[in-house]
């Protein structure tokens, strides 16, 4: 949505580049559902984009939160 300390005009080109990089095929994974499949992903560190490619099939989904510690920014780790 933005970069702290940057205005929209400054941050938009950089964010656009990052978004385009993230959706490149080599940076994505397409899960192949099968009977009995179970999938987990971490919404704190993953972009999840659901595609409705299962028309006519029923999927049961549960959202859970695992207790843990807040994520730290990369700057805090260096």
C-alpha positions as CSV (number, residue, x, y, z in Angstrom):
1,X,0.0,0.0,0.0
2,X,2.9,2.3,0.6
3,X,6.4,2.6,1.9
4,X,6.9,4.4,5.2
5,X,8.6,7.8,4.5
6,X,7.9,7.7,0.8
7,X,5.0,9.5,-0.9
8,X,2.7,7.7,-3.4
9,X,4.6,9.0,-6.5
10,X,7.9,7.7,-5.0
11,X,6.6,4.3,-3.8
12,X,4.3,3.3,-6.7
13,X,7.0,2.4,-9.2
14,X,9.0,0.4,-6.7
15,X,5.9,-1.4,-5.4
16,X,4.7,-2.2,-8.9
17,X,8.1,-3.8,-9.6
18,X,7.8,-5.9,-6.5
19,X,4.3,-7.0,-7.3
20,X,5.3,-8.0,-10.8
21,X,8.2,-10.0,-9.4
22,X,6.0,-11.8,-6.9
23,X,3.6,-13.1,-9.5
24,X,6.2,-14.5,-11.9
25,X,5.7,-18.2,-12.4
26,X,9.0,-19.1,-10.8
27,X,7.9,-17.4,-7.6
28,X,4.5,-19.0,-7.4
29,X,3.1,-22.4,-6.5
30,X,-0.1,-23.8,-7.8
31,X,-1.5,-26.4,-5.4
32,X,-3.0,-29.5,-7.1
33,X,-6.0,-30.5,-5.1
34,X,-6.9,-34.2,-4.9
35,X,-9.4,-36.1,-2.7
36,X,-8.1,-36.0,0.9
37,X,-5.8,-33.1,0.3
38,X,-4.7,-30.8,3.2
39,X,-2.9,-27.5,2.6
40,X,-1.4,-25.1,5.1
41,X,0.1,-21.7,4.5
42,X,1.3,-18.9,6.6
43,X,-0.7,-15.7,5.8
44,X,1.9,-13.6,7.7
45,X,4.6,-14.5,5.2
46,X,2.7,-15.7,2.0
47,X,0.4,-14.1,-0.5
48,X,-2.6,-16.4,-0.9
49,X,-4.6,-15.9,-4.1
50,X,-7.5,-18.4,-4.3
51,X,-8.6,-19.3,-7.8
52,X,-12.1,-20.8,-8.1
53,X,-11.0,-23.7,-10.3
54,X,-13.1,-26.3,-8.5
55,X,-16.5,-25.4,-9.7
56,X,-19.0,-28.1,-8.7
57,X,-16.8,-29.5,-6.0
58,X,-17.1,-28.8,-2.3
59,X,-14.1,-27.7,-0.2
60,X,-14.2,-27.6,3.5
61,X,-11.9,-24.9,4.9
62,X,-11.0,-24.0,8.5
63,X,-8.9,-20.9,9.4
64,X,-6.7,-21.4,12.4
65,X,-4.2,-19.1,14.2
66,X,-1.1,-20.7,15.8
67,X,0.1,-18.9,18.8
68,X,3.6,-17.4,18.4
69,X,5.6,-14.3,18.3
70,X,5.0,-11.3,16.0
71,X,7.2,-11.1,12.9
72,X,10.1,-8.8,12.9
73,X,11.0,-6.5,10.1
74,X,14.1,-7.2,8.1
75,X,15.6,-4.0,9.4
76,X,15.3,-5.2,13.0
77,X,17.2,-8.4,12.1
78,X,20.2,-6.7,10.7
